[in-house]
Amino acid sequence: MSERSVEILIIGSGPAGLAAALYAGRALVKPVVLERMSVGGLVLSTDWIDNYPGFPDGIGGPELMERMHQQAQRFGAEFVTDEALSLARTENGFDVSTAGGNTFHAAAVIVATGAVPKVLPVKEEAKFRGKGISYCATCDAAFFRDRPVAVIGGGGSAVEEGLVLARGSSKVTMVFPTEALQAEPVLVQQLVSLPNVELLPSAAPSAVEGGEAVERLRVRLATGGEASLDVAGIFVAMEFVPTGELLKGLVDVDAHGYIVAPESTETGVPGLYVAGDVRRKSLKQIVTAVADGAVAAQRAGMFARSRKGKGAPQPTI
């Protein structure tokens, strides 16, 4: 439908993309940010954040993302609702085609597409998704007030989901494959101290049963046999899957699908950078995603400026 030339194109608007947009804007290199859904990414589904520096009393995920969004806009970042479908190298930079039929010619690209939750590995998942199976406690907890639910997963995201659900659900059963929850000790302590929370370690989901909606969850036990849980809701918060499909064939990817790039966020392809949870790293938190975005913007800005007058795409309105 249209073609545009930009200096820096940022794909994704979670914490990494928003930080990249802010730092690029402050460097007077106007960035364009592509976001296929809502600005803020998965953090929008995080009810409360207590570990982001500068907020001693904590802050809601949506509010934090909106503040970052406004700050990036203040320094000139432009946000476009569209989905990037392909990314190709060109002689002068990169071409990114979108679901909306648009093509962006960019001198530099920052991919900050993040990761998404792994789908519940049972054959009934499609049947009961939205009918008791959920991937967002903040979004759907209200539908299960005074009803029993299960959370699948034992990491930080799962513990946070459990804390949200425990405020209103009659009982929360945490189902996870390890012997202990793998999350920040302070969060685990908060969760296990609640009277309506029960832990079911060394267990994995095997089937979901019900009529029009979820009624039971069957789980396999490491000790052998199965257990049946009467639940109205199943909240999935297992491991995350990176969303770096755009870069397949262009950059190195590890066995789990994460983009292999150093702290400089450089991919080895000149002008192409990765930031946030799509990049392989030891700690995946909002604060580390923001750090990635800042570094990527600094590197991308330097690269875009170095390409001016050398055939690189120049910004068009």
C-alpha positions as a printed Julia matrix, in Angstrom:
317×3 Matrix{Float64}:
   0.0     0.0    0.0
   2.86    2.37   0.75
   6.63    2.61   0.97
   8.62    4.59   3.5
  12.27    5.17   4.2
  13.37    5.47   7.83
  16.68    5.71   9.63
  15.86    3.22  12.4
  12.99    0.73  12.37
  12.19   -0.93  15.7
  10.1    -4.1   15.54
   8.28   -4.67  18.82
   7.18   -2.29  21.56
   7.74   -4.1   24.82
  10.25   -2.7   27.32
  13.21   -3.27  24.94
  11.49   -1.62  21.98
  10.26    1.32  24.05
  13.69    1.94  25.55
  15.23    1.74  22.09
  12.68    4.25  20.81
  13.45    6.63  23.67
  17.24    6.46  23.26
  17.07    6.74  19.47
  14.8     9.77  19.75
  17.1    11.47  22.23
  19.98   10.88  19.81
  17.97   12.84  17.23
  17.59    9.78  15.01
  13.82    9.53  14.6
  12.73    5.92  15.05
   9.6     4.24  13.74
   8.23    1.46  15.96
   6.16   -1.39  14.53
   3.79   -3.12  16.94
   1.3    -5.73  15.79
  -0.87   -5.49  18.92
  -0.81   -3.09  21.87
   2.2    -1.0   22.88
   3.76   -2.59  25.94
   3.99   -6.24  24.94
   3.53   -9.01  27.49
   4.15   -6.63  30.4
   0.58   -5.41  29.85
  -0.58   -8.7   31.36
   1.58   -8.23  34.48
  -0.6    -7.02  37.31
   2.05   -5.53  39.56
   5.8    -4.95  39.33
   7.86   -4.62  42.5
  11.39   -5.02  41.16
  11.74   -2.2   38.64
  14.1     0.47  40.02
  12.63    3.85  40.89
   9.23    2.68  42.12
   9.62    1.86  45.83
   5.93    1.04  46.21
   5.74   -0.89  42.93
   3.82   -0.03  39.78
   1.25   -1.74  37.57
   2.59   -3.26  34.35
   0.22   -1.34  32.04
   1.0     1.96  33.77
   4.77    1.43  33.47
   4.46    0.64  29.78
   2.25    3.67  29.16
   4.8     5.92  30.86
   7.57    4.49  28.67
   5.37    4.96  25.6
   4.65    8.6   26.39
   8.33    9.28  27.12
   9.4     7.79  23.77
   6.75    9.83  21.94
   7.95   12.97  23.69
  11.32   12.53  22.01
   9.88   11.94  18.56
   9.3     8.2   18.27
   6.51    7.26  15.88
   4.37    4.19  16.58
   2.71    2.25  13.77
   0.24   -0.58  14.38
   1.24   -3.24  11.86
   2.92   -6.64  11.84
   6.32   -7.24  10.28
   6.15  -10.31   8.04
   9.57  -10.37   6.41
  12.97   -8.75   6.72
  15.49   -8.77   3.9
  18.94   -7.29   3.47
  19.41   -4.84   0.63
  22.4    -3.03  -0.8
  21.6     0.04   1.29
  20.03   -1.46   4.41
  16.92   -3.52   5.0
  13.42   -3.92   3.59
  10.64   -4.89   6.0
   7.27   -5.92   4.59
   4.16   -5.85   6.78
   0.76   -7.49   7.05
  -0.79   -4.14   6.16
   0.89   -4.22   2.76
   3.5    -1.62   3.64
   7.24   -1.69   3.0
   9.77    0.08   5.17
  13.26    0.78   3.83
  15.5     1.14   6.88
  19.16    1.99   7.34
  19.16    0.05  10.64
  16.73   -2.36  12.28
  16.28   -3.32  15.93
  14.32   -6.53  16.48
  12.68   -6.53  19.92
   9.86   -9.02  19.39
  10.29  -10.75  22.75
   8.93  -14.18  23.6
   5.5   -15.72  24.03
   4.2   -18.32  26.5
   4.44  -21.95  25.48
   1.06  -23.48  24.65
  -0.41  -26.04  27.08
   0.78  -29.41  25.68
  -2.5   -31.33  25.72
  -4.75  -32.18  22.78
  -7.71  -30.39  24.34
  -5.94  -27.01  24.41
  -7.68  -25.61  21.31
 -11.1   -26.78  22.47
 -10.87  -25.12  25.88
  -8.8   -22.04  25.09
 -10.92  -19.11  26.21
 -13.3   -21.56  27.91
 -11.24  -22.1   31.02
  -7.72  -22.21  29.6
  -6.05  -18.81  29.86
  -2.6   -17.35  29.39
  -3.18  -14.17  31.39
  -4.29  -14.06  35.01
  -4.46  -10.27  35.04
  -6.86  -10.43  32.11
  -9.08  -13.28  33.25
  -8.82  -13.73  37.03
 -12.15  -11.98  37.61
 -13.98  -14.76  35.76
 -12.83  -17.27  38.36
 -13.66  -15.5   41.59
 -14.54  -17.98  44.35
 -13.74  -20.89  42.02
 -10.79  -23.32  42.02
  -8.05  -22.9   39.42
  -4.69  -24.4   38.5
  -1.5   -22.69  37.34
   0.81  -24.67  35.05
   4.45  -23.69  35.49
   6.98  -23.18  38.24
   8.97  -20.14  37.2
   8.65  -16.47  38.05
   5.75  -15.86  35.67
   3.8   -18.77  37.14
   4.33  -17.56  40.7
   3.16  -14.07  39.74
   0.05  -15.59  38.1
  -0.6   -17.56  41.27
  -0.38  -14.44  43.43
  -2.91  -12.64  41.25
  -5.34  -15.56  41.22
  -5.08  -16.21  44.96
  -6.72  -12.84  45.67
 -10.09  -14.05  44.38
 -10.1   -17.74  43.53
 -11.19  -20.22  46.19
  -8.11  -22.38  45.63
  -4.99  -22.17  43.47
  -3.05  -25.35  42.71
   0.43  -24.81  41.32
   1.4   -27.66  38.97
   5.08  -27.74  37.97
   7.61  -30.34  36.79
  10.45  -29.55  39.2
  10.78  -30.36  42.88
  10.59  -26.7   43.88
   9.38  -23.41  42.43
  12.05  -21.62  40.4
  11.34  -17.96  41.16
  12.56  -15.1   43.31
  12.56  -16.31  46.93
  10.52  -13.32  48.1
   7.77  -14.15  45.61
   7.79  -17.83  46.49
   7.54  -16.93  50.17
   4.55  -14.69  49.5
   2.82  -17.42  47.51
   3.32  -20.37  49.83
   2.2   -18.32  52.83
  -1.3   -17.97  51.36
  -3.89  -20.37  52.82
  -5.66  -21.03  49.51
  -2.52  -22.05  47.58
  -1.41  -25.66  47.19
   1.75  -26.9   45.49
   1.83  -29.99  43.27
   5.52  -30.48  42.35
   7.0   -33.06  39.98
   3.81  -33.11  37.93
   2.81  -32.35  34.36
  -0.57  -31.82  32.65
  -1.86  -34.8   30.68
  -5.47  -33.95  29.78
  -8.25  -31.42  30.27
 -11.82  -32.59  30.75
 -15.16  -30.83  30.61
 -18.28  -30.15  28.6
 -18.6   -26.61  27.29
 -15.88  -25.39  29.64
 -13.03  -26.72  31.77
 -14.11  -28.93  34.65
 -11.03  -31.02  35.47
  -7.3   -31.15  34.92
  -5.52  -34.48  34.83
  -1.83  -34.51  35.68
   0.93  -37.12  35.51
   2.94  -37.59  38.67
   6.67  -38.31  38.66
   6.07  -41.03  41.22
   3.74  -42.79  38.79
   0.03  -42.63  38.16
  -2.19  -39.6   37.71
  -4.13  -37.11  39.77
  -7.39  -35.37  38.88
  -8.01  -31.77  39.91
 -11.49  -30.25  39.91
 -10.85  -26.78  38.51
 -12.81  -24.16  36.59
  -9.73  -22.49  35.14
  -6.25  -23.45  33.99
  -3.69  -20.66  33.71
  -0.65  -21.51  31.61
   2.67  -19.89  32.56
   5.34  -22.3   31.41
   8.58  -21.5   29.62
   8.58  -18.85  26.93
   9.25  -19.29  23.22
  11.24  -16.54  21.46
   9.67  -14.83  18.46
  12.64  -14.34  16.18
  11.23  -15.91  13.02
  12.0   -12.74  11.05
  15.71  -13.39  11.44
  15.84  -17.05  10.45
  18.61  -17.59   7.97
  20.18  -14.22   8.73
  21.65  -14.68  12.21
  22.77  -17.38  14.65
  20.02  -19.03  16.69
  20.49  -21.4   19.63
  18.73  -24.73  20.2
  15.81  -22.98  21.9
  15.27  -20.39  19.18
  16.9   -17.43  20.91
  19.04  -15.09  18.84
  22.73  -15.4   19.67
  24.13  -11.89  20.16
  26.55  -10.34  22.68
  25.82   -7.53  25.13
  26.42   -5.09  22.28
  23.17   -6.49  20.73
  25.0    -6.76  17.38
  23.95   -9.77  15.32
  26.95   -9.9   13.02
  24.87   -8.39  10.22
  25.82   -4.7    9.92
  22.89   -2.51  10.93
  20.84   -5.33  12.48
  20.41   -5.51  16.28
  18.36   -7.59  18.74
  17.11   -6.49  22.14
  15.09   -7.97  24.96
  13.83  -11.49  25.52
  14.37  -12.56  21.91
  18.12  -12.45  22.65
  19.86  -15.26  24.5
  20.87  -14.11  27.97
  20.96  -15.35  31.54
  18.39  -12.99  33.07
  15.15  -12.05  31.33
  13.61   -9.13  33.2
  12.16   -5.74  32.3
  15.31   -4.04  33.52
  17.57   -6.16  31.28
  15.27   -5.65  28.3
  15.44   -1.89  28.81
  19.24   -2.08  28.98
  19.3    -4.02  25.71
  17.07   -1.44  24.05
  19.31    1.43  25.12
  22.44   -0.31  23.85
  20.8    -1.32  20.56
  19.57    2.23  19.94
  23.01    3.67  20.59
  24.65    1.23  18.18
  21.91    1.58  15.56
  22.05    5.37  15.75
  25.79    5.39  15.18
  25.39    3.02  12.25
  22.54    4.99  10.65
  24.46    8.26  10.92
  27.56    6.65   9.4
  25.47    5.57   6.41
  24.11    9.0    5.58
  25.15   10.05   2.13
  26.27    6.51   1.27
  23.08    5.32  -0.33
  21.29    4.45   2.91
  17.54    5.17   3.03
  16.77    8.72   4.08
  13.64    9.4    6.14
  10.39   10.08   4.25
   7.11   11.17   5.79
